[in-house]
Amino acid sequence: MMESRSPICNTCGEDIGVKSNGEFFVACHECSFPICKACLEYEFKEGRRICLRCGNPYDENVFDDVETKTSKTQSTIATHINNTPQDSGIHARHISTVSTIDSDLNDEYGNPIWKNRVESWKDKKDKKSKKKKKDAKATKAEEHDAQIPPQQHMEDMPPNTEAGATDVLSVVIPIPRTKITSYRIVIIMRLVILALFFNYRITHPVDSAYGLWLTSVICEIWFAVSWVLDQFPKWSPINRETYIDRLSARFEREGEQSQLAAVDFFVSTVDPLKEPPLITANTVLSILALDYPVDKVSCYVSDDGAAMLSFESLVETADFARKWVPFCKKYSIEPRAPEFYFSLKIDYLRDKVQPSFVKERRAMKREYEEFKIRMNALVAKAQKTPEEGWTMQDGTSWPGNNTRDHPGMIQVFLGYSGARDIEGNELPRLVYVSREKRPGYQHHKKAGAENALVRVSAVLTNAPFILNLDCDHYVNNSKAVREAMCFLMDPVVGQDVCFVQFPQRFDGIDKSDRYANRNIVFFDVNMRGLDGIQGPVYVGTGTVFRRQALYGYSPPSKPRMLPQSSSSSCCCLTKKKQPQDPSELYKDAKREELDAAIFNLGDLDNYDEYERSMLISQTSFEKTFGLSAVFIESTLMENGGVPDSVNPSTLIKEAIHVISCGYEEKSEWGKEIGWIYGSITEDILTGFKMHCRGWRSIYCMPLRPAFKGSAPINLSDRLHQVLRWALGSVEIFLSRHCPLWYGCSGGRLKLLQRLAYINTIVYPFTSLPLVAYCTLPAICLLTGKFIIPTLSNLASMLFLGLFISIILTSVLELRWSGVSIEDLWRNEQFWVIGGVSAHLFAVFQGFLKMLAGLDTNFTVTSKTADDLEFGELYIVKWTTLLIPPTSLLIINLVGVVAGFSDALNKGYEAWGPLFGKVFFAFWVILHLYPFLKGLMGRQNRTPTIVILWSILLASVFSLVWVRINPFVSKTDTTSLSQNCLLIDC
């Protein structure tokens, strides 16, 4: 694996040292806050004897004998050199099958990049040590004013409002105790009631309907386990608050160049006919107009379909950006996506004082409408592909005419040396990227495209942070990046943060949110709960990554962790292996983490120049990062930037090389670094791997939503989207990365965080008991049997207590989260709808893919809608996913009719047992009601026909029921014939 650096003192920046027993010096055993002995003695002299992070008192025996860590340097070097022959043996096999353009990497000083870096290390270290001393003095002065800093990295502490805390960039705001304590008490009470409830259910079987009773008990146990997996990760929810004004005061001083970190934006698109270029253009324009230094922003657009339409639309977008960007920054408009700005139904003159605003706004709106016309013309032209393929303006054939066999393409439209805006100011860099594709290579869909962007951006700009967006998610808050930097650039909070996740918000959804497209419960409840543990999961868009975390490095504050073996990480899938040669055993032992030959960045500063050059020459970088000297050099630059030793004229050529289809062959891309392959939901897998290495993530919820996107409001499209997510979870469950066992030996993934990840991969399997449970009411009504025996007083109290605990849990959850009861109810309804349709299909497709190798291609969700408001909501697109919920609706409706018919036949005594069965059936029908409305289509067209057919079908089944009476006890024909013999005819 890529080992973490030796712990660095948070105050002075030096190594914290080791104790006489060889362990790292730890001042606070509660939170392991990194501070060296010298700084700790200074704190004691100043009278501060509590931890700067968690506020707990230091241990009385904290001043044990401490050694410096430099004594271990020579042995570490020897270990690396002694392992070299084995590494070289493995690496030699890799070189034999790949181009040798970077073969000079194995020479001690053969490569000019490595030679230049080795020669510049000494000067770099001298500058670094001076800066550390200067920062140490400033840090001590700040700590003298504020004894306890308010920001907590892993603990919940209230914000500090003292004058000494003005440099804090963010604070944790815990949920008030009055709300969270009662919430936790009810959860424990519900758990106890569940235990008593299952004790009653198991000890009181229904003999007359044993099969139905057993099925119901199994389903209820699974539902209880699912509830535990979903509930307990919400045990410690928190809120966060950022101070972007303090960020500007610290890193953007007047008269000095901005010290804010650079950010590379990734925008992914595949099919411009399903993902309209106008939507992608709005996303790009909102990025280029960010409230952030222009020289710190680069936007990379990945066209994985190699469509000439995408390329030409980006040309038009770059031209329009020269007018749009200065307009946005001059008048500070929000949002900075023109389509959504001009469609706002608000007073756009509010807070505007410049007299020229109205005139310029009208002119800009006209410019945008002309821009839309040009984009529409490009789309209309692209509807029919010429037989000879597309041709560019210079007469040459478009390289991407064959979408499955084309070279890599890169075009820089804007940038530091490119076109400026109409006022003569610089614009952020805009880069078009289409990676190479050839038959016979695995391209790994979106994950592969994202990894290609990681390498291209590292070669061209190499920003230390990466923000990825879907093509339909525009920047709604121009200060969103600054919000993320309040965490990532914080010297205390940011060092262990791998990514900052923003919630997803959506436009164009009907007010009732019929199919729970907003996912309010997940984003406002579950994610805030995870933020109090180890951080939210990665949801695929609206995420700011630390580039070093994507490269597979462990967080700086974590101690070194031994790599896991493949067998330990996937114990349930262990197979007997044949004896292997030592090199193969060595390779397998490192499969769970990055190769052990890749050293920690912090270790470089412990070696002299000769030892560094020896270590670099002996380390097999290529088998991890691929054969590119420029890219490998960029991975060693923690603070980003293009290496000085690189010739700018060769950067584009090198960028083309790193997106070649064979570049990832025999490297760790997609296995341990970058976006992880193996599932169509690569987002969950990528975030999970980072958390397993010990990183944590941050959930940022600014008052103005950072990003907004579009969601499929049509029933069929929504179910297909959920199907893709569920199928990805099943793939992860069946892979070696299953959270049930992966990463257990490392101990860096917290228990509640692991429960949350387990919940994300097992929830599709809930569809099996859910379908069975939704079928039980109809069976009970048709057979006259029930899954529960006659209730005693104690049993009635248990059932009543269970229902009350469920209601109280929901109410208290709504209380601390601020979610409305309507959102909670919509979430419950779609949990049933998706569970009996998309999740069910995902389980079967996942097992078919594993057993029979049948791959499933997901459909890109359409981003367009009807001209009418919410027109797409009423379109009925028939798909096989509609069959299971439709069947459940029909059989439950028929069961209700049959139940009432039976009760009418039997008389008054049958109405009591009927109540429980009908209530059970109506529970299913109410949860499937949005699905029923989706089948009806537009309210003024289809419902009458559907209602008439429903009445007709119900009447036919009722008449058949009354005529046949299949479940009424039959007369004994034998005794009847014997009685007839006694009658004298």
Summary of the structure (lengths in Angstrom):
residues: 985
radius of gyration: 31.9
end to end distance: 98.1
largest distance: 125.0
contacts: 3142
relative contact order: 0.11
helix: 52%
strand: 8%
